[in-house]
Amino acid sequence: MFDLLRSLNRYIDEYQLDANADPNDARVNELSQATRTLKQLSLVLGLFVKPVQSQAGDGEGDSELLDEVMRLLIDLRKEARSNKDYATADIIRNRLTELGIALLDKKEGTNWERTS
């Protein structure tokens, strides 16, 4: 699955596919089919099937967990950018935006905030 994801990222880079790409482009359709395949494979393995259940009764643990997960995503995005893997960095930012989370890049580092 990791190799498939890497190939998809290379495909995105090679054909310069981004959020502004023409949805009628055959390459966008091929990319969509490949990502559906990746999603199906992840479901077969039981990945991303159900949301994480909080262990804390008061919700405080959820906030801490979310903060740690966001720090991980920010670190992965930073590593992708330093490796000039801008497609992966953009995917992380775009997916978080879809989920209602904005990444705030500043000279001191990257932070995040909920937008919805």
C-alpha positions in Angstrom: 0.0 0.0 0.0 2.9 2.4 0.8 4.3 1.7 -2.7 1.0 2.4 -4.3 0.7 5.7 -2.4 4.2 6.6 -3.4 3.3 5.8 -7.1 0.2 7.9 -6.8 2.2 10.9 -5.5 4.7 10.5 -8.4 1.8 10.4 -10.8 0.3 13.6 -9.3 3.7 15.3 -9.5 4.5 14.1 -13.1 1.2 15.3 -14.5 0.9 18.3 -12.1 -2.5 17.3 -10.9 -3.8 19.4 -8.0 -7.1 20.6 -6.7 -7.5 22.9 -9.8 -7.1 20.0 -12.3 -9.9 19.5 -14.8 -12.1 16.8 -13.4 -12.8 15.6 -17.0 -9.1 15.0 -17.6 -8.5 11.2 -18.2 -5.5 11.4 -15.8 -7.7 12.7 -13.0 -10.1 9.8 -13.6 -7.2 7.3 -13.5 -6.0 8.9 -10.3 -9.5 8.7 -8.8 -9.7 5.0 -9.7 -6.3 4.3 -8.1 -7.2 6.2 -4.9 -10.5 4.2 -4.7 -8.4 1.0 -5.0 -6.1 2.2 -2.2 -9.1 2.9 0.0 -10.5 -0.5 -0.7 -7.2 -2.1 0.2 -7.1 -0.2 3.5 -10.6 -1.4 4.3 -9.6 -5.0 3.7 -6.8 -4.5 6.2 -9.2 -2.9 8.7 -7.6 0.5 8.5 -9.7 3.6 9.1 -12.8 1.5 9.7 -14.1 3.1 12.9 -13.2 6.2 14.8 -10.8 6.2 17.7 -12.8 5.9 21.0 -11.8 8.2 23.8 -10.3 6.6 26.9 -11.1 9.7 29.0 -14.6 10.3 30.3 -14.4 14.1 30.3 -13.2 14.7 26.8 -9.9 16.2 28.0 -8.0 13.1 26.6 -9.6 13.8 23.2 -8.1 17.3 23.1 -4.7 16.0 24.0 -4.9 13.2 21.5 -6.0 15.5 18.8 -3.1 17.9 19.6 -0.6 15.0 19.3 -2.1 13.7 16.1 -2.0 17.2 14.6 1.7 17.6 15.7 2.4 14.3 13.9 0.7 15.4 10.7 2.5 18.8 10.8 5.8 17.0 11.3 5.1 14.6 8.4 4.2 17.6 6.2 7.4 19.4 7.2 9.4 16.3 6.3 7.6 15.9 3.0 8.4 19.6 2.1 12.0 19.2 3.1 12.2 16.2 0.8 10.6 18.3 -2.0 7.6 16.0 -1.9 5.2 18.9 -2.4 2.4 16.7 -3.5 2.2 14.8 -0.2 2.5 18.1 1.7 -0.4 19.5 -0.3 -2.5 16.4 0.2 -2.0 16.7 4.0 -3.0 20.4 4.0 -5.9 19.9 1.6 -7.4 16.9 3.5 -7.1 18.8 6.8 -8.8 21.7 5.2 -11.6 19.4 4.1 -11.9 18.3 7.8 -12.2 21.9 9.0 -8.6 22.3 10.2 -6.3 25.1 8.9 -2.6 24.9 9.1 -0.9 28.2 9.9 2.6 28.5 8.6 4.6 31.1 10.4 8.4 31.8 10.7 8.2 30.3 14.2 6.7 27.0 12.8 3.4 25.6 11.9 0.3 25.6 14.1 -3.2 24.6 13.5 -6.8 25.7 14.3 -10.3 24.5 13.7 -12.2 26.4 11.0 -15.6 24.9 11.5 
